Amino acid sequence: MLLSRALVFTIAIAACSRATSPATQARTDSGQPRYTQADVHFMDGMITHHAQAVLIGGWAVDITHGASPQVRALSERIVVAQTDEIAFLERWLRERNEARMDHQMLMPGMLTPEQLAQLDRARGAEFDRSFLTLMIQHHQGAIIMVDQLLGAQGAAQDGLVFRFAADVHADQTTEIERMQRMLAALPSGGKTP
């Protein structure tokens, strides 16, 4: 019994010393960020991207647009999830003393001012069809942003960035599939964006 406790203690000390080996210590104490500018650009850009999804999701929840109960339920989930993610993204940037960027160009999938105006004018079944079509476009843009991040050299090495990007890819892909089924189930006819 005493021998096995000593063995466990020795293994634990060895594991701890490996965890704080000089190579590991240099990587964490070097003063170099464990994230890249591509990570910062992605995390910051997703705030702007998510904010637009929250805006148009809010229109679907608002009864004045006459969205169906299915579209309203989907939109409520999008608004809640992406509002929480915006808070996470803002905290990530703040903790790293990274300032928000001024996004002059539309990011992939973002709706143009004309598309936003058209969606805001739509009502009832026309709103559902436009909303689903445009939100699919929007979600596909988020997937492109993840792909761009993962294609950038050295990016997504920070565990939080990688997990967030992976979650965005999985969530947006799942929601695209759901919205495509919803869109296919709508009665034919009506305008599309």
MDTraj code that builds the backbone (N, CA, C; nanometers):
import mdtraj as md
import numpy as np

residues = "MET LEU LEU SER ARG ALA LEU VAL PHE THR ILE ALA ILE ALA ALA CYS SER ARG ALA THR SER PRO ALA THR GLN ALA ARG THR ASP SER GLY GLN PRO ARG TYR THR GLN ALA ASP VAL HIS PHE MET ASP GLY MET ILE THR HIS HIS ALA GLN ALA VAL LEU ILE GLY GLY TRP ALA VAL ASP ILE THR HIS GLY ALA SER PRO GLN VAL ARG ALA LEU SER GLU ARG ILE VAL VAL ALA GLN THR ASP GLU ILE ALA PHE LEU GLU ARG TRP LEU ARG GLU ARG ASN GLU ALA ARG MET ASP HIS GLN MET LEU MET PRO GLY MET LEU THR PRO GLU GLN LEU ALA GLN LEU ASP ARG ALA ARG GLY ALA GLU PHE ASP ARG SER PHE LEU THR LEU MET ILE GLN HIS HIS GLN GLY ALA ILE ILE MET VAL ASP GLN LEU LEU GLY ALA GLN GLY ALA ALA GLN ASP GLY LEU VAL PHE ARG PHE ALA ALA ASP VAL HIS ALA ASP GLN THR THR GLU ILE GLU ARG MET GLN ARG MET LEU ALA ALA LEU PRO SER GLY GLY LYS THR PRO".split()
xyz = np.array([
    [0.0828, -0.1197, 0.0000],
    [0.0000, 0.0000, 0.0000],
    [0.0869, 0.1256, 0.0000],
    [0.1905, 0.1263, 0.0866],
    [0.2788, 0.2410, 0.0943],
    [0.3546, 0.2598, -0.0365],
    [0.3968, 0.1499, -0.0970],
    [0.4672, 0.1572, -0.2234],
    [0.3781, 0.2156, -0.3326],
    [0.2521, 0.1770, -0.3375],
    [0.1642, 0.2277, -0.4421],
    [0.1359, 0.3761, -0.4231],
    [0.1242, 0.4227, -0.2995],
    [0.1048, 0.5673, -0.2763],
    [0.2275, 0.6452, -0.3198],
    [0.3437, 0.5916, -0.2908],
    [0.4680, 0.6578, -0.3312],
    [0.4784, 0.6629, -0.4829],
    [0.4383, 0.5551, -0.5486],
    [0.4416, 0.5505, -0.6936],
    [0.3459, 0.6537, -0.7545],
    [0.2246, 0.6626, -0.7003],
    [0.1270, 0.7609, -0.7480],
    [0.1810, 0.9023, -0.7275],
    [0.2421, 0.9293, -0.6116],
    [0.2969, 1.0609, -0.5819],
    [0.4091, 1.0956, -0.6796],
    [0.4966, 0.9986, -0.7088],
    [0.6069, 1.0204, -0.8017],
    [0.5546, 1.0504, -0.9416],
    [0.4538, 0.9761, -0.9848],
    [0.3942, 0.9991, -1.1168],
    [0.3308, 1.1371, -1.1226],
    [0.2618, 1.1771, -1.0157],
    [0.1972, 1.3086, -1.0126],
    [0.3003, 1.4202, -1.0212],
    [0.4123, 1.4059, -0.9489],
    [0.5173, 1.5089, -0.9546],
    [0.5774, 1.5151, -1.0945],
    [0.6010, 1.3992, -1.1543],
    [0.6562, 1.3970, -1.2897],
    [0.5609, 1.4644, -1.3878],
    [0.4318, 1.4381, -1.3745],
    [0.3334, 1.4995, -1.4634],
    [0.3314, 1.6498, -1.4467],
    [0.3395, 1.6960, -1.3216],
    [0.3395, 1.8411, -1.2970],
    [0.4642, 1.9062, -1.3531],
    [0.5799, 1.8401, -1.3371],
    [0.7025, 1.9005, -1.3884],
    [0.7006, 1.9057, -1.5406],
    [0.6387, 1.8071, -1.6058],
    [0.6261, 1.8120, -1.7517],
    [0.5313, 1.9243, -1.7926],
    [0.4255, 1.9439, -1.7153],
    [0.3275, 2.0479, -1.7496],
    [0.3894, 2.1864, -1.7448],
    [0.4924, 2.2053, -1.6619],
    [0.5574, 2.3359, -1.6536],
    [0.7019, 2.3266, -1.7004],
    [0.7262, 2.2450, -1.8009],
    [0.8606, 2.2313, -1.8557],
    [0.9048, 2.3651, -1.9140],
    [1.0363, 2.3838, -1.9316],
    [1.0842, 2.5111, -1.9868],
    [1.0197, 2.5466, -2.1206],
    [0.9965, 2.4470, -2.2057],
    [0.9345, 2.4768, -2.3360],
    [0.7937, 2.5307, -2.3191],
    [0.7163, 2.4678, -2.2288],
    [0.5797, 2.5142, -2.2035],
    [0.5818, 2.6523, -2.1401],
    [0.6721, 2.6710, -2.0419],
    [0.6810, 2.7990, -1.9739],
    [0.7175, 2.9098, -2.0722],
    [0.8122, 2.8836, -2.1616],
    [0.8529, 2.9856, -2.2584],
    [0.7366, 3.0232, -2.3489],
    [0.6565, 2.9252, -2.3846],
    [0.5451, 2.9538, -2.4740],
    [0.4413, 3.0424, -2.4051],
    [0.4161, 3.0198, -2.2768],
    [0.3124, 3.0965, -2.2091],
    [0.3648, 3.2262, -2.1486],
    [0.4946, 3.2335, -2.1158],
    [0.5500, 3.3521, -2.0512],
    [0.6296, 3.4406, -2.1457],
    [0.6328, 3.4097, -2.2730],
    [0.7174, 3.4838, -2.3662],
    [0.6654, 3.6237, -2.3943],
    [0.5431, 3.6519, -2.3512],
    [0.4846, 3.7810, -2.3804],
    [0.4172, 3.7849, -2.5169],
    [0.4365, 3.6818, -2.5955],
    [0.3732, 3.6741, -2.7262],
    [0.2295, 3.6250, -2.7099],
    [0.1374, 3.6848, -2.7802],
    [-0.0012, 3.6372, -2.7711],
    [-0.0132, 3.4966, -2.8275],
    [-0.1036, 3.4190, -2.7707],
    [-0.1283, 3.2845, -2.8204],
    [-0.2369, 3.2876, -2.9266],
    [-0.2611, 3.4052, -2.9806],
    [-0.3613, 3.4219, -3.0853],
    [-0.3012, 3.5112, -3.1927],
    [-0.3631, 3.5143, -3.3086],
    [-0.3102, 3.5911, -3.4208],
    [-0.4061, 3.7050, -3.4560],
    [-0.3613, 3.7910, -3.5447],
    [-0.4491, 3.8978, -3.5936],
    [-0.5668, 3.8393, -3.6694],
    [-0.5471, 3.7241, -3.7325],
    [-0.6593, 3.6580, -3.8005],
    [-0.7653, 3.6176, -3.6980],
    [-0.7214, 3.5726, -3.5803],
    [-0.8164, 3.5382, -3.4733],
    [-0.8937, 3.6624, -3.4298],
    [-0.8214, 3.7726, -3.4098],
    [-0.8845, 3.8973, -3.3661],
    [-0.9849, 3.9443, -3.4711],
    [-0.9433, 3.9406, -3.5980],
    [-1.0320, 3.9838, -3.7060],
    [-1.1582, 3.8967, -3.7100],
    [-1.1415, 3.7662, -3.6945],
    [-1.2555, 3.6747, -3.6958],
    [-1.3482, 3.7006, -3.5779],
    [-1.2937, 3.7064, -3.4579],
    [-1.3771, 3.7233, -3.3387],
    [-1.4501, 3.8575, -3.3443],
    [-1.3800, 3.9619, -3.3849],
    [-1.4419, 4.0937, -3.3965],
    [-1.5466, 4.0955, -3.5078],
    [-1.5133, 4.0364, -3.6215],
    [-1.6071, 4.0327, -3.7330],
    [-1.7343, 3.9558, -3.7003],
    [-1.7204, 3.8516, -3.6187],
    [-1.8388, 3.7739, -3.5817],
    [-1.9343, 3.8546, -3.4947],
    [-1.8837, 3.9534, -3.4229],
    [-1.9738, 4.0406, -3.3457],
    [-2.0656, 4.1149, -3.4422],
    [-2.0062, 4.1752, -3.5446],
    [-2.0850, 4.2489, -3.6437],
    [-2.1792, 4.1552, -3.7182],
    [-2.1286, 4.0385, -3.7549],
    [-2.2081, 3.9408, -3.8290],
    [-2.3269, 3.8945, -3.7444],
    [-2.2999, 3.8560, -3.6201],
    [-2.4067, 3.8112, -3.5301],
    [-2.5069, 3.9231, -3.5021],
    [-2.4579, 4.0466, -3.4917],
    [-2.5487, 4.1586, -3.4627],
    [-2.6541, 4.1721, -3.5718],
    [-2.6145, 4.1488, -3.6973],
    [-2.7142, 4.1567, -3.8044],
    [-2.8144, 4.0424, -3.7933],
    [-2.7674, 3.9228, -3.7565],
    [-2.8597, 3.8100, -3.7393],
    [-2.9572, 3.8370, -3.6256],
    [-2.9092, 3.8995, -3.5188],
    [-2.9965, 3.9343, -3.4058],
    [-3.1004, 4.0372, -3.4507],
    [-3.0585, 4.1334, -3.5313],
    [-3.1515, 4.2345, -3.5829],
    [-3.2634, 4.1701, -3.6634],
    [-3.2282, 4.0899, -3.7628],
    [-3.3330, 4.0342, -3.8484],
    [-3.4100, 3.9228, -3.7777],
    [-3.3433, 3.8550, -3.6835],
    [-3.4153, 3.7573, -3.6024],
    [-3.5198, 3.8259, -3.5161],
    [-3.4866, 3.9446, -3.4686],
    [-3.5826, 4.0225, -3.3909],
    [-3.7031, 4.0631, -3.4732],
    [-3.6835, 4.0885, -3.6016],
    [-3.7966, 4.1211, -3.6881],
    [-3.8923, 4.0022, -3.6987],
    [-3.8373, 3.8817, -3.7038],
    [-3.9229, 3.7629, -3.7142],
    [-4.0015, 3.7415, -3.5853],
    [-3.9403, 3.7734, -3.4731],
    [-4.0077, 3.7572, -3.3437],
    [-4.1173, 3.8624, -3.3269],
    [-4.0957, 3.9812, -3.3822],
    [-4.1918, 4.0911, -3.3755],
    [-4.3172, 4.0540, -3.4560],
    [-4.4327, 4.0603, -3.3940],
    [-4.5566, 4.0150, -3.4597],
    [-4.5966, 4.1007, -3.5798],
    [-4.5422, 4.2213, -3.5917],
    [-4.5825, 4.3070, -3.7037],
    [-4.5414, 4.2503, -3.8392],
    [-4.4407, 4.1624, -3.8415],
    [-4.3987, 4.1030, -3.9690],
    [-4.4797, 3.9791, -4.0042],
    [-4.5584, 3.9299, -3.9111],
    [-4.6470, 3.8173, -3.9391],
    [-4.5763, 3.6864, -3.9689],
    [-4.4597, 3.6645, -3.9080],
    [-4.3878, 3.5388, -3.9295],
    [-4.4674, 3.4226, -3.8721],
    [-4.4497, 3.3063, -3.9318],
    [-4.5174, 3.1861, -3.8825],
    [-4.4598, 3.1467, -3.7459],
    [-4.5335, 3.0680, -3.6688],
    [-4.4805, 3.0223, -3.5389],
    [-4.3473, 2.9482, -3.5518],
    [-4.3275, 2.8730, -3.6598],
    [-4.2024, 2.7998, -3.6792],
    [-4.0855, 2.8959, -3.7011],
    [-4.1073, 2.9975, -3.7827],
    [-4.0014, 3.0952, -3.8090],
    [-3.9742, 3.1768, -3.6828],
    [-4.0802, 3.2118, -3.6085],
    [-4.0596, 3.2857, -3.4834],
    [-3.9781, 3.2030, -3.3837],
    [-4.0096, 3.0731, -3.3708],
    [-3.9368, 2.9863, -3.2765],
    [-3.7897, 2.9743, -3.3162],
    [-3.7642, 2.9551, -3.4437],
    [-3.6261, 2.9489, -3.4926],
    [-3.5543, 3.0797, -3.4623],
    [-3.6202, 3.1903, -3.4902],
    [-3.5599, 3.3221, -3.4696],
    [-3.5298, 3.3488, -3.3233],
    [-3.6185, 3.3069, -3.2349],
    [-3.5930, 3.3244, -3.0916],
    [-3.4658, 3.2518, -3.0505],
    [-3.4464, 3.1297, -3.1009],
    [-3.3247, 3.0543, -3.0695],
    [-3.2013, 3.1266, -3.1239],
    [-3.2107, 3.1765, -3.2473],
    [-3.0981, 3.2479, -3.3077],
    [-3.0647, 3.3723, -3.2264],
    [-3.1659, 3.4503, -3.1906],
    [-3.1430, 3.5744, -3.1161],
    [-3.0767, 3.5451, -2.9818],
    [-3.1282, 3.4482, -2.9074],
    [-3.0714, 3.4165, -2.7757],
    [-2.9284, 3.3652, -2.7891],
    [-2.9067, 3.2688, -2.8776],
    [-2.7735, 3.2089, -2.8924],
    [-2.6711, 3.3119, -2.9385],
    [-2.7075, 3.3925, -3.0381],
    [-2.6087, 3.4849, -3.0923],
    [-2.5879, 3.6064, -3.0025],
    [-2.6870, 3.6430, -2.9238],
    [-2.6665, 3.7488, -2.8241],
    [-2.5663, 3.7016, -2.7190],
    [-2.5804, 3.5775, -2.6736],
    [-2.4844, 3.5208, -2.5780],
    [-2.3449, 3.5137, -2.6392],
    [-2.3364, 3.4745, -2.7657],
    [-2.2064, 3.4648, -2.8311],
    [-2.1429, 3.6021, -2.8492],
    [-2.2216, 3.7044, -2.8766],
    [-2.1668, 3.8402, -2.8867],
    [-2.1028, 3.8805, -2.7540],
    [-2.1683, 3.8494, -2.6425],
    [-2.1110, 3.8808, -2.5109],
    [-1.9783, 3.8079, -2.4921],
    [-1.9710, 3.6808, -2.5322],
    [-1.8464, 3.6049, -2.5232],
    [-1.7376, 3.6689, -2.6093],
    [-1.7717, 3.7050, -2.7327],
    [-1.6746, 3.7644, -2.8248],
    [-1.6225, 3.8979, -2.7724],
    [-1.7118, 3.9805, -2.7213],
    [-1.6701, 4.1093, -2.6653],
    [-1.5772, 4.0891, -2.5461],
    [-1.6088, 3.9918, -2.4611],
    [-1.5234, 3.9612, -2.3451],
    [-1.3866, 3.9120, -2.3918],
    [-1.3837, 3.8246, -2.4928],
    [-1.2573, 3.7723, -2.5452],
    [-1.1681, 3.8875, -2.5917],
    [-1.2250, 3.9809, -2.6662],
    [-1.1475, 4.0950, -2.7146],
    [-1.1010, 4.1847, -2.5993],
    [-1.1916, 4.2113, -2.5070],
    [-1.1604, 4.2984, -2.3931],
    [-1.0476, 4.2405, -2.3087],
    [-1.0527, 4.1098, -2.2819],
    [-0.9501, 4.0457, -2.1986],
    [-0.8124, 4.0481, -2.2647],
    [-0.8082, 4.0680, -2.3931],
    [-0.6816, 4.0733, -2.4662],
    [-0.6469, 4.2169, -2.5072],
    [-0.7219, 4.3121, -2.4567],
    [-0.7005, 4.4536, -2.4871],
    [-0.7006, 4.4803, -2.6374],
    [-0.7876, 4.4108, -2.7089],
    [-0.8012, 4.4296, -2.8531],
    [-0.9218, 4.5185, -2.8785],
    [-0.8986, 4.6267, -2.9518],
    [-1.0065, 4.7215, -2.9823],
    [-1.0919, 4.6681, -3.0956],
    [-1.2187, 4.7070, -3.0940],
    [-1.3092, 4.6723, -3.2056],
    [-1.2610, 4.7410, -3.3320],
    [-1.2777, 4.6720, -3.4438],
    [-1.2385, 4.7268, -3.5741],
    [-1.3589, 4.7942, -3.6381],
    [-1.3303, 4.8792, -3.7340],
    [-1.4363, 4.9451, -3.8092],
    [-1.4555, 4.8663, -3.9384],
    [-1.5627, 4.7890, -3.9462],
    [-1.5867, 4.7039, -4.0620],
    [-1.6597, 4.7842, -4.1697],
    [-1.5824, 4.8329, -4.2658],
    [-1.6398, 4.9126, -4.3736],
    [-1.7038, 4.8255, -4.4820],
    [-1.6469, 4.7069, -4.5027],
    [-1.6978, 4.6189, -4.6076],
    [-1.7919, 4.5161, -4.5471],
    [-1.8890, 4.4738, -4.6277],
    [-1.9771, 4.3672, -4.5833],
    [-1.8982, 4.2372, -4.5765],
    [-1.9167, 4.1642, -4.4691],
    [-1.8534, 4.0342, -4.4555],
    [-1.9356, 3.9307, -4.5316],
    [-1.8784, 3.8135, -4.5551],
    [-1.9521, 3.7100, -4.6296],
    [-2.0902, 3.6849, -4.5691],
    [-2.1891, 3.6791, -4.6569],
    [-2.3246, 3.6461, -4.6152],
    [-2.4073, 3.7597, -4.5595],
    [-2.3437, 3.8727, -4.5307],
    [-2.4181, 3.9833, -4.4721],
    [-2.5169, 4.0390, -4.5733],
    [-2.6318, 4.0807, -4.5223],
    [-2.7356, 4.1379, -4.6073],
    [-2.6996, 4.2808, -4.6446],
    [-2.7303, 4.3158, -4.7668],
    [-2.7093, 4.4523, -4.8130],
    [-2.8205, 4.5407, -4.7552],
    [-2.8019, 4.6724, -4.7583],
    [-2.9104, 4.7609, -4.7145],
    [-3.0404, 4.7363, -4.7911],
    [-3.0297, 4.7049, -4.9199],
    [-3.1496, 4.6786, -5.0001],
    [-3.2203, 4.5517, -4.9531],
    [-3.1427, 4.4470, -4.9250],
    [-3.2027, 4.3221, -4.8761],
    [-3.2673, 4.3434, -4.7396],
    [-3.2024, 4.4205, -4.6541],
    [-3.2604, 4.4495, -4.5226],
    [-3.3931, 4.5230, -4.5378],
    [-3.3961, 4.6231, -4.6253],
    [-3.5190, 4.7003, -4.6455],
    [-3.6300, 4.6119, -4.7014],
    [-3.5962, 4.5256, -4.7965],
    [-3.6956, 4.4360, -4.8558],
    [-3.7521, 4.3412, -4.7489],
    [-3.6652, 4.2858, -4.6663],
    [-3.7118, 4.1949, -4.5614],
    [-3.7996, 4.2686, -4.4613],
    [-3.7616, 4.3869, -4.4237],
    [-3.8387, 4.4629, -4.3258],
    [-3.9775, 4.5001, -4.3787],
    [-3.9906, 4.5158, -4.5111],
    [-4.1211, 4.5470, -4.5704],
    [-4.2109, 4.4233, -4.5835],
    [-4.1519, 4.3061, -4.5865],
    [-4.2284, 4.1827, -4.6122],
    [-4.3176, 4.1482, -4.4928],
    [-4.4279, 4.0798, -4.5239],
    [-4.5235, 4.0380, -4.4213],
    [-4.5719, 3.8961, -4.4509],
    [-4.6066, 3.8245, -4.3452],
    [-4.6681, 3.6927, -4.3594],
    [-4.5787, 3.5921, -4.4288],
    [-4.6389, 3.5167, -4.5218],
    [-4.5659, 3.4110, -4.5932],
    [-4.4496, 3.4677, -4.6736],
    [-4.4670, 3.5893, -4.7271],
    [-4.3568, 3.6528, -4.8003],
    [-4.2395, 3.6791, -4.7058],
    [-4.2704, 3.7205, -4.5822],
    [-4.1638, 3.7426, -4.4841],
    [-4.0930, 3.6106, -4.4537],
    [-4.1694, 3.5040, -4.4294],
    [-4.1090, 3.3735, -4.3988],
    [-4.0124, 3.3315, -4.5090],
    [-4.0593, 3.3392, -4.6334],
    [-3.9754, 3.2970, -4.7459],
    [-3.8494, 3.3840, -4.7555],
    [-3.8656, 3.5144, -4.7458],
    [-3.7501, 3.6049, -4.7534],
    [-3.6560, 3.5829, -4.6353],
    [-3.7129, 3.5729, -4.5170],
    [-3.6314, 3.5540, -4.3977],
    [-3.5467, 3.4276, -4.4082],
    [-3.6096, 3.3158, -4.4431],
    [-3.5367, 3.1889, -4.4508],
    [-3.4287, 3.1935, -4.5585],
    [-3.4629, 3.2489, -4.6735],
    [-3.3653, 3.2590, -4.7828],
    [-3.2460, 3.3441, -4.7414],
    [-3.2736, 3.4590, -4.6811],
    [-3.1659, 3.5507, -4.6434],
    [-3.0869, 3.5004, -4.5222],
    [-3.1536, 3.4340, -4.4284],
    [-3.0804, 3.3821, -4.3131],
    [-2.9917, 3.2642, -4.3535],
    [-3.0338, 3.1869, -4.4525],
    [-2.9467, 3.0815, -4.5060],
    [-2.8208, 3.1464, -4.5651],
    [-2.8407, 3.2505, -4.6455],
    [-2.7267, 3.3254, -4.7016],
    [-2.6350, 3.3742, -4.5898],
    [-2.6956, 3.4293, -4.4860],
    [-2.6206, 3.4854, -4.3741],
    [-2.5399, 3.3764, -4.3028],
    [-2.6028, 3.2640, -4.2751],
    [-2.5344, 3.1531, -4.2084],
    [-2.4214, 3.0960, -4.2953],
    [-2.4459, 3.0871, -4.4262],
    [-2.3406, 3.0390, -4.5160],
    [-2.2199, 3.1317, -4.5103],
    [-2.2449, 3.2604, -4.4938],
    [-2.1352, 3.3560, -4.4787],
    [-2.0538, 3.3312, -4.3537],
    [-2.1209, 3.2961, -4.2445],
    [-2.0481, 3.2654, -4.1206],
    [-1.9588, 3.1431, -4.1397],
    [-2.0059, 3.0453, -4.2133],
    [-1.9245, 2.9260, -4.2415],
    [-1.8027, 2.9642, -4.3259],
    [-1.8212, 3.0540, -4.4217],
    [-1.7078, 3.1031, -4.5013],
    [-1.6070, 3.1722, -4.4103],
    [-1.6548, 3.2511, -4.3158],
    [-1.5651, 3.3194, -4.2227],
    [-1.4842, 3.2190, -4.1410],
    [-1.5480, 3.1117, -4.0969],
    [-1.4758, 3.0070, -4.0228],
    [-1.3703, 2.9450, -4.1138],
    [-1.4079, 2.9126, -4.2373],
    [-1.3131, 2.8525, -4.3307],
    [-1.1946, 2.9456, -4.3565],
    [-1.2210, 3.0755, -4.3684],
    [-1.1130, 3.1723, -4.3882],
    [-1.0201, 3.1748, -4.2669],
    [-1.0784, 3.1710, -4.1486],
    [-0.9968, 3.1687, -4.0264],
    [-0.9070, 3.0459, -4.0247],
    [-0.9658, 2.9294, -4.0489],
    [-0.8892, 2.8056, -4.0420],
    [-0.7844, 2.7967, -4.1527],
    [-0.8023, 2.8722, -4.2598],
    [-0.7047, 2.8757, -4.3679],
    [-0.5905, 2.9728, -4.3440],
    [-0.6034, 3.0575, -4.2428],
    [-0.4986, 3.1556, -4.2129],
    [-0.3863, 3.0894, -4.1334],
    [-0.2637, 3.1155, -4.1723],
    [-0.1489, 3.0535, -4.1078],
    [-0.1418, 3.0897, -3.9596],
    [-0.1339, 2.9881, -3.8758],
    [-0.1192, 3.0063, -3.7316],
    [-0.2469, 3.0419, -3.6579],
    [-0.3559, 3.0580, -3.7291],
    [-0.4814, 3.0998, -3.6655],
    [-0.5493, 2.9834, -3.5950],
    [-0.6387, 3.0174, -3.5043],
    [-0.7231, 2.9220, -3.4309],
    [-0.6419, 2.8255, -3.3454],
    [-0.5243, 2.8685, -3.3010],
    [-0.4457, 2.7878, -3.2076],
    [-0.4913, 2.8114, -3.0642],
    [-0.5459, 2.9286, -3.0373],
    [-0.6060, 2.9582, -2.9079],
    [-0.7280, 2.8676, -2.8930],
    [-0.7343, 2.7940, -2.7831],
    [-0.8420, 2.6967, -2.7636],
    [-0.9805, 2.7574, -2.7701],
    [-0.9975, 2.8764, -2.7140],
    [-1.1290, 2.9406, -2.7158],
    [-1.1704, 2.9770, -2.8581],
    [-1.0756, 3.0262, -2.9350],
    [-1.1059, 3.0631, -3.0736],
    [-1.1434, 2.9388, -3.1531],
    [-1.0642, 2.8325, -3.1375],
    [-1.0908, 2.7104, -3.2127],
    [-1.2272, 2.6523, -3.1773],
    [-1.2566, 2.6432, -3.0467],
    [-1.3865, 2.5866, -3.0052],
    [-1.5023, 2.6716, -3.0548],
    [-1.4878, 2.8048, -3.0450],
    [-1.5950, 2.8926, -3.0928],
    [-1.6158, 2.8745, -3.2426],
    [-1.5071, 2.8729, -3.3191],
    [-1.5181, 2.8567, -3.4643],
    [-1.5830, 2.7223, -3.4990],
    [-1.5437, 2.6175, -3.4284],
    [-1.6015, 2.4850, -3.4537],
    [-1.7506, 2.4846, -3.4208],
    [-1.7870, 2.5501, -3.3114],
    [-1.9293, 2.5587, -3.2739],
    [-2.0091, 2.6378, -3.3766],
    [-1.9525, 2.7489, -3.4237],
    [-2.0214, 2.8294, -3.5256],
    [-2.0448, 2.7435, -3.6494],
    [-1.9425, 2.6728, -3.6928],
    [-1.9557, 2.5900, -3.8131],
    [-2.0649, 2.4846, -3.7942],
    [-2.0622, 2.4153, -3.6818],
    [-2.1611, 2.3089, -3.6564],
    [-2.3019, 2.3657, -3.6422],
    [-2.3166, 2.4721, -3.5626],
    [-2.4489, 2.5304, -3.5388],
    [-2.5093, 2.5881, -3.6664],
    [-2.4272, 2.6624, -3.7418],
    [-2.4791, 2.7264, -3.8622],
    [-2.5162, 2.6211, -3.9680],
    [-2.4355, 2.5151, -3.9779],
    [-2.4663, 2.4080, -4.0734],
    [-2.5985, 2.3407, -4.0377],
    [-2.6172, 2.3121, -3.9094],
    [-2.7418, 2.2490, -3.8634],
    [-2.8615, 2.3397, -3.8906],
    [-2.8469, 2.4687, -3.8604],
    [-2.9579, 2.5614, -3.8818],
    [-2.9864, 2.5817, -4.0305],
    [-2.8839, 2.5799, -4.1149],
    [-2.9067, 2.5906, -4.2593],
    [-2.9925, 2.4741, -4.3061],
    [-2.9579, 2.3546, -4.2619],
    [-3.0362, 2.2366, -4.3012],
    [-3.1808, 2.2488, -4.2537],
    [-3.2005, 2.2951, -4.1314],
    [-3.3358, 2.3141, -4.0784],
    [-3.4113, 2.4184, -4.1610],
    [-3.3455, 2.5298, -4.1930],
    [-3.4124, 2.6355, -4.2693],
    [-3.4426, 2.5911, -4.4120],
    [-3.3554, 2.5111, -4.4712],
    [-3.3832, 2.4594, -4.6053],
    [-3.5079, 2.3714, -4.6046],
    [-3.5232, 2.2894, -4.5004],
    [-3.6444, 2.2072, -4.4892],
    [-3.7675, 2.2950, -4.4695],
    [-3.7555, 2.3975, -4.3863],
    [-3.8677, 2.4896, -4.3629],
    [-3.9060, 2.5613, -4.4930],
    [-3.8054, 2.6053, -4.5670],
    [-3.8286, 2.6755, -4.6931],
    [-3.8981, 2.5829, -4.7937],
    [-3.8534, 2.4593, -4.8005],
    [-3.9139, 2.3636, -4.8938],
    [-4.0587, 2.3331, -4.8568],
    [-4.0920, 2.3446, -4.7302],
    [-4.2289, 2.3143, -4.6841],
    [-4.3264, 2.4302, -4.7057],
    [-4.2724, 2.5496, -4.7378],
    [-4.3615, 2.6646, -4.7608],
    [-4.4410, 2.6437, -4.8888],
    [-4.5642, 2.6949, -4.8928],
    [-4.6418, 2.6868, -5.0181],
    [-4.5662, 2.7592, -5.1297],
    [-4.5746, 2.7062, -5.2488],
    [-4.5041, 2.7702, -5.3614],
    [-4.5682, 2.9039, -5.3932],
    [-4.4931, 2.9861, -5.4579],
    [-4.5435, 3.1196, -5.4937],
    [-4.4849, 3.2230, -5.4012],
    [-4.5185, 3.3432, -5.4225],
    [-4.4658, 3.4528, -5.3436],
    [-4.3314, 3.4979, -5.3961],
    [-4.2868, 3.6089, -5.3472],
    [-4.1616, 3.6681, -5.3924],
    [-4.0464, 3.6082, -5.3131],
    [-3.9314, 3.6028, -5.3754],
    [-3.8077, 3.5660, -5.3063],
    [-3.7099, 3.6794, -5.3211],
    [-3.6201, 3.6899, -5.2250],
    [-3.5236, 3.8006, -5.2311],
    [-3.4295, 3.7905, -5.3488],
])
top = md.Topology()
chain = top.add_chain()
for i, resn in enumerate(residues, 1):
    res = top.add_residue(resn, chain, resSeq=i)
    for name in ("N", "CA", "C"):
        top.add_atom(name, md.element.get_by_symbol(name[0]), res)
traj = md.Trajectory(xyz[None], top)
